[in-house]
Every structure is written in C-alpha cells, then in structure tokens.
Amino acid sequence: MATPITDATPDVVADRRVATADGSWMLWSAIALSAIWVGVVLISVFAPDLVTGVQQEHLPVAALVSWLWGLGGTVGILVAMNRLRGRAERRPIWIGLAIAVIAIWVTATLAGVLLPTFESGTDPTQLPFAAILAPLAAAMLTALAGFVAVEFAKGPKAE
C-alpha cells in the first residue's frame, strides 16, 4: 500500500500545478483548433456553390477561400494561447477562449451552409454570400476573442 506524501514543499506543489496547466492549455488549444478546421471542412464540402452564366456553371467558392480564413483563425488562436500559457490561474481564460472559438466557428459553419444564396439576373446567378463571408467573420472574431482574452489575463493596471 502506498503512503501519501505529506511533506511536499511549496515548490513541488507549484510544479504540479504548472504541469497540469501545461496539459490544460494544450488540450483546449487542440479543441479550439479542431473546431476551426472541422468548420472549414464542413463549409468547404456543404456550402452552396457560386452558380453563374448561361450554362449555370458551378464554382465551389467557399471551398476556395474558407481554408484561408481558417488559417487566419488558427494563427489568432495560437498567438493568444501562446501568450496565455504557463500560469495555472489563467486556466479559466483559455478555457473561455476555446469555448468562444467553438461557438464562433459553429455559428459560422451553420451560417455558411444553411443560409440561402442571393439570386440575381435573367440567368439566375446564385451568390453564396454567407458561405463566403461567414469564415471571414469567424476568423476576425477569433482574433478579436484572442486579443480580449490576452487583455483579461493582464488584469487591472495599478495607477
């Protein structure tokens, strides 16, 4: 039977907290990145195409541009998580950031896939504005959420 360690020094306890914090921010970073790229794939596959011309030619415009906005969101989350990591008391902030990123990209995915296209002209040109703009908006909101999380981590400034 193992005996409990009762003579742990404060340094040992602090090291245990940091190790737990490292695992936590890596896990939540991976969850946020997964949400971004699952959203990009779903938008690329299921979003309506740009349909134009007399021949009604289809161009999967969302598949052509959504990966670029996914890359921008990835950079935003990685920069923010890099600035937040290392201190266990920041755990609620990076968990909140990851949850916000999940909500942003789920909303963008639903908007990009489910919202109707704009139809114009005698040869009905169908423009999937939501499929084009939703990933862009999600990338911008991801960067904004990362910026806000980093500012929250700084805490109030003493005057």
DSSP file (Angstrom, degrees, kcal/mol; ACC not computed):
  #  RESIDUE AA STRUCTURE BP1 BP2  ACC     N-H-->O    O-->H-N    N-H-->O    O-->H-N    TCO  KAPPA ALPHA  PHI   PSI    X-CA   Y-CA   Z-CA
    1    1 A M              0   0    0      0, 0.0     2,-0.2     0, 0.0     0, 0.0   0.000 360.0 360.0 360.0 131.8    0.0    0.0    0.0
    2    2 A A        -     0   0    0      1,-0.0     0, 0.0     0, 0.0     0, 0.0  -0.524 360.0-134.5 -79.9 143.2    1.4    3.4   -1.0
    3    3 A T        -     0   0    0     -2,-0.2     2,-0.1     1,-0.0    -1,-0.0  -0.782  24.5-111.6 -96.5 141.3    1.7    6.1    1.6
    4    4 A P        -     0   0    0      0, 0.0     2,-0.7     0, 0.0    -1,-0.0  -0.385  28.7-115.0 -70.1 148.4    0.6    9.6    0.8
    5    5 A I        +     0   0    0      1,-0.2     3,-0.2    -2,-0.1     0, 0.0  -0.749  42.4 164.3 -84.9 117.4    3.2   12.3    0.5
    6    6 A T        +     0   0    0     -2,-0.7    -1,-0.2     1,-0.1     0, 0.0   0.537  63.6  65.6-110.3 -10.6    2.7   14.7    3.3
    7    7 A D        +     0   0    0      2,-0.0     2,-0.3     0, 0.0    -1,-0.1  -0.104  65.2 149.6-106.3  37.2    6.0   16.6    3.2
    8    8 A A        -     0   0    0     -3,-0.2     0, 0.0     1,-0.1     0, 0.0  -0.520  40.9-134.9 -71.7 131.0    5.6   18.2   -0.2
    9    9 A T     >  -     0   0    0     -2,-0.3     4,-2.0     1,-0.1     3,-0.4  -0.411  24.3-106.9 -79.3 161.1    7.4   21.6   -0.4
   10   10 A P  H  > S+     0   0    0      0, 0.0     4,-2.5     0, 0.0     5,-0.2   0.841 120.4  57.6 -58.4 -32.5    5.7   24.6   -2.0
   11   11 A D  H  > S+     0   0    0      2,-0.2     4,-2.4     1,-0.2     5,-0.1   0.903 105.9  48.6 -65.0 -39.9    8.0   24.2   -5.0
   12   12 A V  H  > S+     0   0    0     -3,-0.4     4,-2.0     2,-0.2    -1,-0.2   0.915 112.4  48.3 -65.6 -42.8    6.8   20.7   -5.6
   13   13 A V  H  X S+     0   0    0     -4,-2.0     4,-1.9     1,-0.2    -2,-0.2   0.916 111.9  49.5 -63.4 -42.6    3.2   21.7   -5.3
   14   14 A A  H  X S+     0   0    0     -4,-2.5     4,-2.3     1,-0.2    -2,-0.2   0.892 108.7  53.1 -63.7 -40.1    3.8   24.6   -7.7
   15   15 A D  H  X S+     0   0    0     -4,-2.4     4,-2.3     1,-0.2    -1,-0.2   0.888 107.5  51.6 -62.6 -38.3    5.5   22.3  -10.2
   16   16 A R  H  X S+     0   0    0     -4,-2.0     4,-2.1     2,-0.2    -1,-0.2   0.907 110.0  49.1 -64.7 -40.7    2.5   20.0  -10.1
   17   17 A R  H  X S+     0   0    0     -4,-1.9     4,-2.5     2,-0.2    -2,-0.2   0.905 110.9  49.5 -65.4 -41.4    0.1   23.0  -10.9
   18   18 A V  H  X S+     0   0    0     -4,-2.3     4,-2.7     2,-0.2    -2,-0.2   0.912 110.0  50.9 -64.7 -42.1    2.3   24.2  -13.8
   19   19 A A  H  X S+     0   0    0     -4,-2.3     4,-2.0     1,-0.2    -1,-0.2   0.917 112.0  47.1 -62.0 -42.2    2.4   20.7  -15.3
   20   20 A T  H  X S+     0   0    0     -4,-2.1     4,-2.1     1,-0.2    -1,-0.2   0.899 111.4  51.7 -64.7 -40.3   -1.4   20.5  -15.0
   21   21 A A  H  X S+     0   0    0     -4,-2.5     4,-2.6     2,-0.2     5,-0.3   0.895 107.1  53.4 -64.4 -40.0   -1.7   23.9  -16.6
   22   22 A D  H  X S+     0   0    0     -4,-2.7     4,-1.8     1,-0.2    -1,-0.2   0.933 110.9  45.9 -60.9 -45.7    0.5   22.9  -19.5
   23   23 A G  H  X S+     0   0    0     -4,-2.0     4,-2.1     1,-0.2    -1,-0.2   0.876 112.5  52.4 -63.7 -36.4   -1.6   19.9  -20.3
   24   24 A S  H  X S+     0   0    0     -4,-2.1     4,-2.6     2,-0.2     5,-0.2   0.936 109.5  45.2 -68.2 -47.4   -4.8   22.0  -19.9
   25   25 A W  H  X S+     0   0    0     -4,-2.6     4,-2.0     1,-0.2    -1,-0.2   0.859 113.8  51.0 -68.8 -31.8   -3.8   24.8  -22.3
   26   26 A M  H  X S+     0   0    0     -4,-1.8     4,-2.3    -5,-0.3    -1,-0.2   0.915 111.4  47.9 -68.2 -40.9   -2.6   22.3  -24.9
   27   27 A L  H  X S+     0   0    0     -4,-2.1     4,-2.2     2,-0.2    -2,-0.2   0.942 114.7  44.5 -63.0 -48.1   -5.8   20.3  -24.7
   28   28 A W  H  X S+     0   0    0     -4,-2.6     4,-2.2     2,-0.2    -1,-0.2   0.821 111.6  53.7 -70.1 -30.4   -8.0   23.4  -25.0
   29   29 A S  H  X S+     0   0    0     -4,-2.0     4,-2.7    -5,-0.2    -1,-0.2   0.929 109.8  48.2 -64.8 -44.1   -5.8   24.8  -27.8
   30   30 A A  H  X S+     0   0    0     -4,-2.3     4,-2.3     1,-0.2    -2,-0.2   0.885 111.0  50.9 -63.8 -38.6   -6.3   21.5  -29.7
   31   31 A I  H  X S+     0   0    0     -4,-2.2     4,-2.1     2,-0.2    -1,-0.2   0.929 112.1  46.5 -64.5 -44.6  -10.1   21.6  -29.1
   32   32 A A  H  X S+     0   0    0     -4,-2.2     4,-2.0     2,-0.2    -2,-0.2   0.915 113.2  48.7 -64.5 -43.0  -10.3   25.2  -30.4
   33   33 A L  H  X S+     0   0    0     -4,-2.7     4,-2.4     1,-0.2     5,-0.2   0.881 109.8  52.7 -65.2 -37.2   -8.1   24.3  -33.5
   34   34 A S  H  X S+     0   0    0     -4,-2.3     4,-2.6    -5,-0.2     5,-0.3   0.907 107.4  51.8 -63.3 -41.1  -10.3   21.2  -34.2
   35   35 A A  H  X S+     0   0    0     -4,-2.1     4,-1.9     1,-0.2    -2,-0.2   0.907 110.2  49.6 -62.1 -41.2  -13.4   23.4  -34.1
   36   36 A I  H  X S+     0   0    0     -4,-2.0     4,-2.2     1,-0.2    -2,-0.2   0.956 115.8  40.5 -61.7 -50.8  -11.9   25.8  -36.6
   37   37 A W  H  X S+     0   0    0     -4,-2.4     4,-2.2     2,-0.2    -2,-0.2   0.792 112.3  53.7 -77.7 -27.4  -10.8   23.1  -39.1
   38   38 A V  H  X S+     0   0    0     -4,-2.6     4,-2.5    -5,-0.2    -1,-0.2   0.911 111.3  48.8 -66.2 -41.1  -13.9   21.0  -38.7
   39   39 A G  H  X S+     0   0    0     -4,-1.9     4,-2.6    -5,-0.3     5,-0.2   0.912 110.2  50.5 -62.1 -43.2  -15.9   24.1  -39.6
   40   40 A V  H  X S+     0   0    0     -4,-2.2     4,-2.5     2,-0.2    -2,-0.2   0.924 112.3  46.9 -61.7 -44.5  -13.6   24.9  -42.6
   41   41 A V  H  X S+     0   0    0     -4,-2.2     4,-2.2     2,-0.2     5,-0.2   0.925 113.1  48.3 -64.7 -44.1  -14.1   21.3  -43.9
   42   42 A L  H  X S+     0   0    0     -4,-2.5     4,-2.7     1,-0.2     5,-0.3   0.901 113.4  47.1 -65.1 -40.1  -17.9   21.4  -43.4
   43   43 A I  H  X S+     0   0    0     -4,-2.6     4,-1.8     1,-0.2    -1,-0.2   0.926 112.3  51.0 -64.5 -43.6  -18.2   24.8  -45.1
   44   44 A S  H  < S+     0   0    0     -4,-2.5    19,-0.3    -5,-0.2    -2,-0.2   0.873 119.2  35.7 -62.0 -37.7  -16.0   23.6  -48.0
   45   45 A V  H  < S+     0   0    0     -4,-2.2    -2,-0.2    -5,-0.2    -1,-0.2   0.903 128.3  28.5 -84.4 -43.4  -18.0   20.5  -48.6
   46   46 A F  H  < S+     0   0    0     -4,-2.7    -3,-0.2    -5,-0.2    -2,-0.2   0.536  87.6 108.1-104.4  -7.6  -21.6   21.5  -47.9
   47   47 A A  S  < S-     0   0    0     -4,-1.8    66,-0.2    -5,-0.3    16,-0.1  -0.386  78.0 -98.4 -70.2 149.3  -21.8   25.3  -48.7
   48   48 A P        -     0   0    0      0, 0.0    14,-0.3     0, 0.0     2,-0.1  -0.331  40.3-118.3 -66.9 150.8  -23.7   26.2  -51.8
   49   49 A D        -     0   0    0     11,-0.1     2,-0.6    12,-0.1    82,-0.0  -0.418  23.1-103.7 -84.6 160.4  -21.7   26.9  -54.9
   50   50 A L  E     -A   59   0A   0      9,-2.9     9,-2.3    -2,-0.1     2,-0.5  -0.783  41.3-163.9 -78.3 121.6  -21.5   30.1  -56.9
   51   51 A V  E     +AB  58 126A   0     75,-1.8    75,-2.6    -2,-0.6     2,-0.3  -0.955  20.4 154.0-115.8 123.3  -23.7   29.4  -60.0
   52   52 A T  E   > +A   57   0A   0      5,-2.0     5,-2.0    -2,-0.5     3,-0.1  -0.952  24.2  34.1-146.7 161.4  -23.3   31.7  -62.9
   53   53 A G  T > 5S-     0   0    0     -2,-0.3     3,-1.1    70,-0.3     0, 0.0   0.045  88.7 -67.8  85.1 169.9  -23.6   32.1  -66.7
   54   54 A V  T 3 5S+     0   0    0      1,-0.3    -1,-0.2     2,-0.1     0, 0.0   0.845 134.0  51.7 -64.2 -35.1  -26.0   30.7  -69.3
   55   55 A Q  T 3 5S-     0   0    0     -3,-0.1    -1,-0.3    68,-0.1    -2,-0.2   0.481 108.8-126.2 -81.4  -2.3  -24.6   27.2  -68.7
   56   56 A Q  T < 5 -     0   0    0     -3,-1.1    -3,-0.2     1,-0.2     2,-0.2   0.946  36.8-167.2  54.4  53.2  -25.2   27.5  -64.9
   57   57 A E  E   < -A   52   0A   0     -5,-2.0    -5,-2.0     1,-0.1     2,-0.4  -0.495  10.6-135.6 -74.8 139.1  -21.6   26.6  -64.2
   58   58 A H  E     -A   51   0A   0     -7,-0.2    -7,-0.2    -2,-0.2    -1,-0.1  -0.802  20.2-177.1-100.4 134.4  -20.8   25.8  -60.5
   59   59 A L  E     -A   50   0A   0     -9,-2.3    -9,-2.9    -2,-0.4     2,-2.5  -0.977  24.7-140.3-128.7 118.0  -17.8   27.1  -58.7
   60   60 A P     >  +     0   0    0      0, 0.0     4,-1.2     0, 0.0     3,-0.4  -0.434  34.9 165.9 -76.6  73.5  -17.2   26.0  -55.1
   61   61 A V  H  >  +     0   0    0     -2,-2.5     4,-1.5     1,-0.2     5,-0.2   0.827  69.4  57.3 -63.2 -34.1  -16.1   29.4  -54.0
   62   62 A A  H  > S+     0   0    0    -14,-0.3     4,-2.6     1,-0.2     5,-0.3   0.894 105.6  50.9 -64.5 -38.0  -16.4   28.6  -50.3
   63   63 A A  H  4 S+     0   0    0     -3,-0.4     4,-0.4   -19,-0.3    -1,-0.2   0.799 109.4  52.8 -68.2 -26.9  -14.0   25.7  -50.7
   64   64 A L  H  < S+     0   0    0     -4,-1.2    -1,-0.2     1,-0.1    -2,-0.2   0.810 123.9  22.0 -78.0 -29.6  -11.6   28.0  -52.5
   65   65 A V  H >X S+     0   0    0     -4,-1.5     4,-1.3    -3,-0.1     3,-0.7   0.679 102.1  77.8-113.9 -20.4  -11.4   30.7  -49.7
   66   66 A S  H 3X S+     0   0    0     -4,-2.6     4,-2.2     1,-0.3     5,-0.2   0.832  90.2  59.0 -66.6 -30.3  -12.5   29.2  -46.4
   67   67 A W  H 3> S+     0   0    0     -4,-0.4     4,-2.1    -5,-0.3    -1,-0.3   0.862 102.3  55.1 -64.6 -33.2   -9.2   27.5  -45.8
   68   68 A L  H <> S+     0   0    0     -3,-0.7     4,-1.8     2,-0.2    -1,-0.2   0.912 110.2  44.5 -65.1 -41.9   -7.5   30.8  -45.9
   69   69 A W  H  X S+     0   0    0     -4,-1.3     4,-2.3     2,-0.2    -2,-0.2   0.828 110.4  55.8 -72.7 -31.0   -9.8   32.2  -43.2
   70   70 A G  H  X S+     0   0    0     -4,-2.2     4,-2.2     2,-0.2    -2,-0.2   0.883 106.4  51.1 -63.8 -37.9   -9.3   29.0  -41.2
   71   71 A L  H  X S+     0   0    0     -4,-2.1     4,-2.3     2,-0.2    -2,-0.2   0.900 109.0  50.6 -65.1 -40.6   -5.6   29.6  -41.4
   72   72 A G  H  X S+     0   0    0     -4,-1.8     4,-2.1     1,-0.2    -2,-0.2   0.907 111.1  48.3 -63.3 -41.7   -6.1   33.2  -40.1
   73   73 A G  H  X S+     0   0    0     -4,-2.3     4,-2.4     2,-0.2    -2,-0.2   0.873 109.6  53.7 -64.5 -37.0   -8.2   31.9  -37.2
   74   74 A T  H  X S+     0   0    0     -4,-2.2     4,-2.5     2,-0.2     5,-0.2   0.925 109.0  47.6 -63.3 -45.3   -5.6   29.3  -36.4
   75   75 A V  H  X S+     0   0    0     -4,-2.3     4,-2.5     1,-0.2     5,-0.2   0.920 111.3  52.1 -62.1 -42.9   -2.9   31.9  -36.2
   76   76 A G  H  X S+     0   0    0     -4,-2.1     4,-2.0     1,-0.2    -2,-0.2   0.919 112.5  43.5 -60.1 -45.1   -5.1   34.1  -34.0
   77   77 A I  H  X S+     0   0    0     -4,-2.4     4,-2.7     2,-0.2     5,-0.2   0.882 113.6  51.1 -71.1 -37.1   -5.8   31.2  -31.5
   78   78 A L  H  X S+     0   0    0     -4,-2.5     4,-2.0    -5,-0.2    -2,-0.2   0.902 111.1  47.8 -67.5 -39.8   -2.2   30.1  -31.5
   79   79 A V  H  X S+     0   0    0     -4,-2.5     4,-1.5    -5,-0.2    -2,-0.2   0.931 114.9  45.9 -65.0 -44.3   -0.9   33.6  -30.7
   80   80 A A  H  X S+     0   0    0     -4,-2.0     4,-1.4    -5,-0.2    -2,-0.2   0.935 113.8  47.3 -65.9 -45.8   -3.4   34.1  -28.0
   81   81 A M  H  X S+     0   0    0     -4,-2.7     4,-1.8     1,-0.2    -1,-0.2   0.856 107.9  57.0 -65.7 -33.3   -2.9   30.7  -26.4
   82   82 A N  H  < S+     0   0    0     -4,-2.0    -1,-0.2    -5,-0.2    -2,-0.2   0.880 109.9  44.8 -63.5 -36.6    0.9   31.2  -26.5
   83   83 A R  H  < S+     0   0    0     -4,-1.5    -1,-0.2    -3,-0.2    -2,-0.2   0.734 115.5  48.1 -78.4 -22.1    0.5   34.4  -24.5
   84   84 A L  H >< S+     0   0    0     -4,-1.4     3,-0.7    -5,-0.1    -2,-0.2   0.727  91.8  97.6 -89.4 -22.9   -1.9   32.9  -22.0
   85   85 A R  T 3<  +     0   0    0     -4,-1.8   -63,-0.1     1,-0.2     3,-0.1  -0.085  60.5  48.2 -69.5 163.6    0.0   29.7  -21.2
   86   86 A G  T 3  S+     0   0    0    -68,-0.2     2,-0.5   -65,-0.1    -1,-0.2   0.049  88.5  80.3 104.1 -25.4    2.2   29.0  -18.3
   87   87 A R    X   -     0   0    0     -3,-0.7     3,-1.8     1,-0.1     4,-0.1  -0.967  63.3-148.9-123.0 125.2    0.2   30.1  -15.3
   88   88 A A  G >  S+     0   0    0     -2,-0.5     3,-1.7     1,-0.3    -1,-0.1   0.774  94.0  66.5 -62.8 -28.3   -2.5   28.0  -13.8
   89   89 A E  G 3  S+     0   0    0      1,-0.3    -1,-0.3     2,-0.1     4,-0.2   0.649  93.5  61.9 -71.5 -10.7   -4.6   30.9  -12.6
   90   90 A R  G X> S+     0   0    0     -3,-1.8     4,-1.9     1,-0.2     3,-0.8   0.432  73.1 103.2 -88.6   0.6   -5.2   31.8  -16.3
   91   91 A R  H <> S+     0   0    0     -3,-1.7     4,-2.3     1,-0.3     5,-0.3   0.889  76.3  52.4 -53.3 -46.7   -6.9   28.4  -16.9
   92   92 A P  H 3> S+     0   0    0      0, 0.0     4,-2.2     0, 0.0    -1,-0.3   0.847 108.2  54.0 -60.4 -29.9  -10.5   29.9  -16.9
   93   93 A I  H <> S+     0   0    0     -3,-0.8     4,-2.3     2,-0.2    -2,-0.2   0.941 111.1  41.9 -70.6 -46.6   -9.4   32.5  -19.5
   94   94 A W  H  X S+     0   0    0     -4,-1.9     4,-2.1     2,-0.2    -1,-0.2   0.830 114.7  51.7 -73.8 -27.3   -8.0   29.9  -22.0
   95   95 A I  H  X S+     0   0    0     -4,-2.3     4,-2.3    -5,-0.3    -1,-0.2   0.924 111.5  47.8 -67.9 -43.1  -11.0   27.6  -21.4
   96   96 A G  H  X S+     0   0    0     -4,-2.2     4,-2.4    -5,-0.3    -2,-0.2   0.886 110.6  51.8 -62.5 -39.0  -13.3   30.5  -22.1
   97   97 A L  H  X S+     0   0    0     -4,-2.3     4,-2.5     2,-0.2    -1,-0.2   0.928 110.0  48.4 -63.1 -44.9  -11.4   31.5  -25.2
   98   98 A A  H  X S+     0   0    0     -4,-2.1     4,-2.3     1,-0.2    -2,-0.2   0.908 112.1  48.6 -62.9 -41.5  -11.6   27.9  -26.5
   99   99 A I  H  X S+     0   0    0     -4,-2.3     4,-2.4     2,-0.2    -1,-0.2   0.894 111.0  50.9 -66.0 -39.2  -15.4   27.8  -25.9
  100  100 A A  H  X S+     0   0    0     -4,-2.4     4,-2.6     2,-0.2    -2,-0.2   0.909 109.9  49.8 -63.5 -41.4  -15.8   31.2  -27.6
  101  101 A V  H  X S+     0   0    0     -4,-2.5     4,-2.5     2,-0.2     5,-0.2   0.899 109.7  51.3 -64.5 -40.5  -13.9   29.9  -30.6
  102  102 A I  H  X S+     0   0    0     -4,-2.3     4,-2.4     1,-0.2     5,-0.2   0.943 112.1  46.6 -60.1 -47.0  -16.1   26.8  -30.7
  103  103 A A  H  X S+     0   0    0     -4,-2.4     4,-2.1     1,-0.2    -2,-0.2   0.899 112.2  50.9 -63.0 -41.1  -19.2   29.0  -30.6
  104  104 A I  H  X S+     0   0    0     -4,-2.6     4,-2.3     1,-0.2    -1,-0.2   0.941 114.6  41.6 -61.9 -48.3  -17.9   31.3  -33.3
  105  105 A W  H  X S+     0   0    0     -4,-2.5     4,-2.3     2,-0.2    -2,-0.2   0.808 112.2  53.5 -76.7 -28.8  -17.0   28.6  -35.7
  106  106 A V  H  X S+     0   0    0     -4,-2.4     4,-2.5    -5,-0.2    -1,-0.2   0.927 112.2  46.7 -65.9 -43.2  -20.1   26.5  -35.1
  107  107 A T  H  X S+     0   0    0     -4,-2.1     4,-2.6    -5,-0.2    -2,-0.2   0.918 113.1  48.6 -62.8 -43.9  -22.2   29.7  -35.9
  108  108 A A  H  X S+     0   0    0     -4,-2.3     4,-2.9     2,-0.2    -1,-0.2   0.894 111.6  50.2 -63.9 -39.8  -20.1   30.4  -39.0
  109  109 A T  H  X S+     0   0    0     -4,-2.3     4,-2.0     2,-0.2     5,-0.3   0.942 112.2  46.1 -64.4 -47.4  -20.5   26.8  -40.2
  110  110 A L  H  X S+     0   0    0     -4,-2.5     4,-2.6     1,-0.2     5,-0.4   0.911 115.8  46.7 -62.3 -41.7  -24.2   26.8  -39.8
  111  111 A A  H  X S+     0   0    0     -4,-2.6     4,-1.7    -5,-0.2    -2,-0.2   0.932 113.1  48.6 -65.4 -45.5  -24.5   30.2  -41.5
  112  112 A G  H  < S+     0   0    0     -4,-2.9    19,-0.2    -5,-0.2    -1,-0.2   0.818 121.3  34.8 -65.7 -31.4  -22.2   29.3  -44.3
  113  113 A V  H  < S+     0   0    0     -4,-2.0    -2,-0.2    -5,-0.2    -1,-0.2   0.858 125.6  34.2 -91.1 -39.0  -24.0   26.0  -45.0
  114  114 A L  H  < S+     0   0    0     -4,-2.6    -3,-0.2    -5,-0.3    -2,-0.2   0.733  88.7  95.7 -97.9 -24.6  -27.7   26.8  -44.2
  115  115 A L  S  < S-     0   0    0     -4,-1.7    16,-0.1    -5,-0.4    15,-0.0  -0.400  78.5-108.2 -70.9 146.9  -28.3   30.4  -45.2
  116  116 A P        -     0   0    0      0, 0.0    14,-0.4     0, 0.0     2,-0.2  -0.183  29.0-111.1 -72.7 165.4  -29.7   30.9  -48.7
  117  117 A T        -     0   0    0     11,-0.1     2,-0.5    12,-0.1   -67,-0.0  -0.567  27.2-111.5 -91.2 158.5  -27.9   32.3  -51.7
  118  118 A F  E     -C  127   0A   0      9,-3.0     9,-3.5    -2,-0.2     2,-0.4  -0.798  33.3-158.0 -89.3 129.1  -28.6   35.7  -53.4
  119  119 A E  E     +C  126   0A   0     -2,-0.5     2,-0.3     7,-0.2     7,-0.2  -0.917  19.3 161.2-114.6 133.6  -30.1   35.3  -56.8
  120  120 A S  E   > +C  125   0A   0      5,-2.0     5,-2.8    -2,-0.4    -2,-0.0  -0.974  30.1  27.2-146.8 159.2  -29.9   37.9  -59.5
  121  121 A G  T   5S-     0   0    0     -2,-0.3    -2,-0.0     3,-0.2     0, 0.0   0.065  85.5 -75.3  83.8 170.5  -30.3   38.5  -63.2
  122  122 A T  T   5S+     0   0    0      1,-0.2    -1,-0.1     2,-0.1     0, 0.0   0.844 130.6  53.7 -76.0 -34.5  -32.1   36.7  -66.0
  123  123 A D  T   5S-     0   0    0     -3,-0.0     2,-0.4     2,-0.0   -70,-0.3  -0.852 112.8-119.8 -91.2  97.3  -29.6   33.9  -66.0
  124  124 A P  T   5 -     0   0    0      0, 0.0     2,-0.5     0, 0.0    -3,-0.2  -0.118  31.7-164.1 -55.6 100.5  -30.1   33.3  -62.3
  125  125 A T  E   < - C   0 120A   0     -5,-2.8    -5,-2.0    -2,-0.4     2,-0.6  -0.723   6.4-152.0 -81.1 126.7  -26.7   33.9  -60.8
  126  126 A Q  E     -BC  51 119A   0    -75,-2.6   -75,-1.8    -2,-0.5    -7,-0.2  -0.905   9.5-168.3-107.6 117.1  -26.6   32.5  -57.3
  127  127 A L  E     - C   0 118A   0     -9,-3.5    -9,-3.0    -2,-0.6     2,-1.8  -0.910  12.8-152.1-107.1 114.8  -24.1   34.2  -55.0
  128  128 A P     >  +     0   0    0      0, 0.0     4,-1.5     0, 0.0     5,-0.2  -0.524  26.7 165.9 -85.6  74.5  -23.5   32.4  -51.7
  129  129 A F  H  > S+     0   0    0     -2,-1.8     4,-3.1     1,-0.2     5,-0.3   0.891  73.4  51.4 -57.7 -42.1  -22.6   35.5  -49.6
  130  130 A A  H  > S+     0   0    0    -14,-0.4     4,-2.5     1,-0.2    -1,-0.2   0.895 107.7  52.3 -64.5 -39.1  -22.9   33.7  -46.3
  131  131 A A  H  4 S+     0   0    0    -19,-0.2    -1,-0.2     1,-0.2    -2,-0.2   0.806 116.9  40.2 -67.2 -28.0  -20.6   30.9  -47.5
  132  132 A I  H  X S+     0   0    0     -4,-1.5     4,-0.6    -3,-0.2    -2,-0.2   0.886 123.5  36.2 -84.7 -42.9  -18.0   33.5  -48.5
  133  133 A L  H  X S+     0   0    0     -4,-3.1     4,-2.8    -5,-0.2     5,-0.2   0.755 101.6  71.0 -88.1 -25.5  -18.4   35.9  -45.6
  134  134 A A  H  X S+     0   0    0     -4,-2.5     4,-2.4    -5,-0.3     5,-0.2   0.921 101.3  44.7 -62.2 -45.7  -19.0   33.6  -42.6
  135  135 A P  H  > S+     0   0    0      0, 0.0     4,-2.4     0, 0.0    -1,-0.2   0.884 113.6  51.8 -65.7 -34.5  -15.5   32.1  -42.5
  136  136 A L  H  X S+     0   0    0     -4,-0.6     4,-2.2     2,-0.2    -2,-0.2   0.944 112.1  45.3 -62.7 -47.6  -14.0   35.6  -42.8
  137  137 A A  H  X S+     0   0    0     -4,-2.8     4,-2.7     1,-0.2     5,-0.2   0.886 112.0  52.6 -63.3 -38.7  -16.1   36.9  -40.0
  138  138 A A  H  X S+     0   0    0     -4,-2.4     4,-2.3    -5,-0.2    -1,-0.2   0.900 108.7  49.5 -65.2 -40.4  -15.3   33.9  -37.9
  139  139 A A  H  X S+     0   0    0     -4,-2.4     4,-2.2     2,-0.2    -1,-0.2   0.918 113.0  47.1 -63.9 -42.5  -11.5   34.4  -38.4
  140  140 A M  H  X S+     0   0    0     -4,-2.2     4,-2.2     1,-0.2    -2,-0.2   0.912 113.5  47.5 -66.2 -41.8  -11.9   38.1  -37.4
  141  141 A L  H  X S+     0   0    0     -4,-2.7     4,-2.7     2,-0.2    -1,-0.2   0.839 109.3  54.8 -68.4 -32.2  -13.9   37.3  -34.3
  142  142 A T  H  X S+     0   0    0     -4,-2.3     4,-2.3     2,-0.2    -2,-0.2   0.931 109.7  46.3 -64.2 -45.3  -11.4   34.6  -33.4
  143  143 A A  H  X S+     0   0    0     -4,-2.2     4,-2.3     2,-0.2    -2,-0.2   0.907 113.3  49.7 -63.1 -41.2   -8.6   37.1  -33.5
  144  144 A L  H  X S+     0   0    0     -4,-2.2     4,-2.6     2,-0.2    -2,-0.2   0.916 110.0  50.2 -63.6 -43.4  -10.7   39.6  -31.5
  145  145 A A  H  X S+     0   0    0     -4,-2.7     4,-2.4     1,-0.2    -2,-0.2   0.896 110.4  50.7 -62.3 -39.8  -11.6   36.9  -28.9
  146  146 A G  H  X S+     0   0    0     -4,-2.3     4,-2.2     2,-0.2    -1,-0.2   0.914 110.3  49.0 -63.4 -42.8   -7.9   36.1  -28.6
  147  147 A F  H  X S+     0   0    0     -4,-2.3     4,-2.1     2,-0.2    -2,-0.2   0.921 112.2  48.2 -61.6 -45.0   -7.0   39.7  -28.1
  148  148 A V  H  X S+     0   0    0     -4,-2.6     4,-2.5     1,-0.2    -2,-0.2   0.901 110.4  51.9 -63.5 -41.5   -9.7   40.2  -25.4
  149  149 A A  H  X S+     0   0    0     -4,-2.4     4,-1.9     1,-0.2    -1,-0.2   0.902 109.3  49.4 -63.1 -41.4   -8.5   37.0  -23.6
  150  150 A V  H  X S+     0   0    0     -4,-2.2     4,-1.0     2,-0.2    -1,-0.2   0.896 111.2  49.7 -65.2 -39.0   -4.9   38.3  -23.5
  151  151 A E  H  X S+     0   0    0     -4,-2.1     4,-0.8     1,-0.2     3,-0.4   0.892 109.0  52.2 -66.5 -38.8   -6.1   41.6  -22.2
  152  152 A F  H >< S+     0   0    0     -4,-2.5     3,-0.7     1,-0.2    -1,-0.2   0.881 105.3  56.5 -61.9 -37.1   -8.2   39.9  -19.5
  153  153 A A  H 3< S+     0   0    0     -4,-1.9    -1,-0.2     1,-0.2    -2,-0.2   0.783  97.5  62.4 -67.2 -26.5   -5.1   37.9  -18.5
  154  154 A K  H 3< S-     0   0    0     -4,-1.0    -1,-0.2    -3,-0.4    -2,-0.2   0.816  95.6-156.7 -68.7 -29.7   -3.1   41.1  -17.9
  155  155 A G    <<  -     0   0    0     -4,-0.8     2,-0.1    -3,-0.7    -1,-0.1  -0.101  37.3 -30.1  78.2 178.0   -5.6   42.1  -15.1
  156  156 A P        -     0   0    0      0, 0.0     2,-0.4     0, 0.0    -4,-0.0  -0.425  65.2-123.8 -71.1 143.0   -6.3   45.6  -13.9
  157  157 A K        -     0   0    0     -2,-0.1     2,-0.3     1,-0.0    -2,-0.1  -0.699  20.0-124.7 -87.9 136.5   -3.4   48.0  -14.0
  158  158 A A              0   0    0     -2,-0.4    -1,-0.0     1,-0.1     0, 0.0  -0.623 360.0 360.0 -78.7 136.2   -2.3   49.8  -10.8
  159  159 A E              0   0    0     -2,-0.3    -1,-0.1     0, 0.0    -2,-0.0   0.416 360.0 360.0-107.4 360.0   -2.3   53.5  -11.1
